[in-house]
Amino acid sequence: VFFWFDAAMIIHFFGALVFTEGNSRLPVFFLLAVPITLVSMYLTKVVLGIEFSDLVKPVVIMTTTATFLDGIALVWFRKLYSDSFEVSLHGAAWILWGAGLGLFFSYYFFKMLRLNQL
């Protein structure tokens, strides 16, 4: 919930400066989601006191929750993201992109680190 809310506030704060069609800053924010996701995963690892290879379950729970909250916010509380439907749509897509990155990296860490332990 914490990471989703942070992303929602980024969308709300930056709004049309970033999250609009054809905006040159939008791809930059999608690229920035990679280090943001990795930092979020590192913080999760530290807080839970687990190894990177054990992040799959917590990340699945976090990304599932973020996806549900993203859908709820987009349908019933869109103004949390922005007054503009376009900004809200692009912002929600950015959150889903971050969720996908989290799932990808957690699986990658699980496979690569577990294979190296064998």
C-alpha positions in Angstrom: 0.0 0.0 0.0 2.9 2.4 0.9 4.6 2.1 -2.5 1.3 2.3 -4.4 0.3 5.5 -2.5 3.8 7.0 -3.2 3.3 6.3 -6.9 -0.2 7.8 -6.8 1.2 11.0 -5.2 3.9 11.2 -7.9 1.1 11.0 -10.5 -0.9 13.6 -8.7 2.1 15.9 -8.2 3.5 15.7 -11.7 0.2 15.3 -13.6 0.1 16.8 -17.0 3.8 17.7 -16.9 4.5 14.0 -17.4 1.5 11.7 -17.8 0.0 12.9 -21.1 0.0 11.4 -24.6 3.0 12.3 -26.7 4.8 13.8 -23.7 8.6 13.4 -24.0 8.9 13.0 -20.2 6.6 10.0 -20.1 9.1 7.4 -21.5 11.7 8.9 -19.0 9.3 8.2 -16.1 8.7 4.6 -17.4 12.5 4.2 -17.4 12.8 5.7 -14.0 10.4 3.1 -12.7 13.2 0.5 -13.0 15.5 2.0 -10.3 12.5 3.1 -8.2 11.2 -0.5 -8.3 14.7 -1.9 -7.4 15.0 0.5 -4.5 11.5 -0.4 -3.3 12.5 -4.1 -3.4 15.7 -3.4 -1.5 13.7 -1.5 1.2 11.3 -4.5 1.4 14.2 -6.9 1.7 15.7 -4.8 4.6 12.4 -4.3 6.4 11.5 -8.0 6.2 15.0 -9.2 6.9 15.0 -11.6 3.9 17.3 -12.3 1.0 16.7 -11.1 -2.5 15.9 -14.7 -3.5 13.0 -14.7 -1.0 11.3 -11.6 -2.4 8.9 -13.4 -4.7 6.1 -14.0 -2.2 6.2 -10.4 -0.6 6.4 -8.8 -4.1 3.4 -10.9 -5.4 1.4 -9.7 -2.4 2.5 -6.1 -2.8 1.9 -6.0 -6.6 -1.5 -7.7 -6.3 -2.5 -5.2 -3.8 -1.2 -2.3 -5.9 -3.0 -3.6 -8.9 -6.3 -3.8 -7.0 -5.8 -0.4 -5.6 -4.9 1.0 -9.0 -8.1 -0.4 -10.5 -10.2 0.9 -7.6 -8.6 4.3 -7.8 -9.0 4.6 -11.5 -12.7 3.7 -11.5 -14.0 5.2 -8.3 -11.4 7.7 -7.0 -9.8 8.9 -10.2 -9.2 12.4 -8.9 -6.7 10.9 -6.5 -4.5 10.7 -9.5 -5.7 13.8 -11.4 -8.8 15.7 -12.6 -7.8 14.7 -16.1 -8.8 11.3 -17.3 -5.8 11.2 -19.7 -3.3 11.8 -16.8 -5.1 9.2 -14.6 -5.0 6.7 -17.4 -1.3 7.2 -18.2 -0.5 7.3 -14.4 -2.4 4.0 -13.8 -0.5 2.4 -16.6 2.8 3.6 -15.0 1.8 1.9 -11.7 1.0 -1.3 -13.6 4.3 -1.1 -15.3 6.0 -0.8 -11.9 4.1 -3.8 -10.7 5.2 -5.8 -13.7 8.8 -4.8 -13.1 8.6 -5.9 -9.5 7.2 -9.3 -10.5 9.9 -9.7 -13.1 12.8 -8.7 -10.9 11.6 -10.8 -8.0 11.4 -13.8 -10.2 14.7 -13.1 -11.8 16.4 -12.8 -8.3 14.7 -16.0 -7.2 15.9 -18.0 -10.3 19.4 -16.5 -10.6 20.3 -16.6 -6.9 18.7 -20.0 -6.2 20.5 -21.5 -9.2 23.8 -20.1 -8.0 23.3 -21.7 -4.6 23.0 -25.2 -6.0 
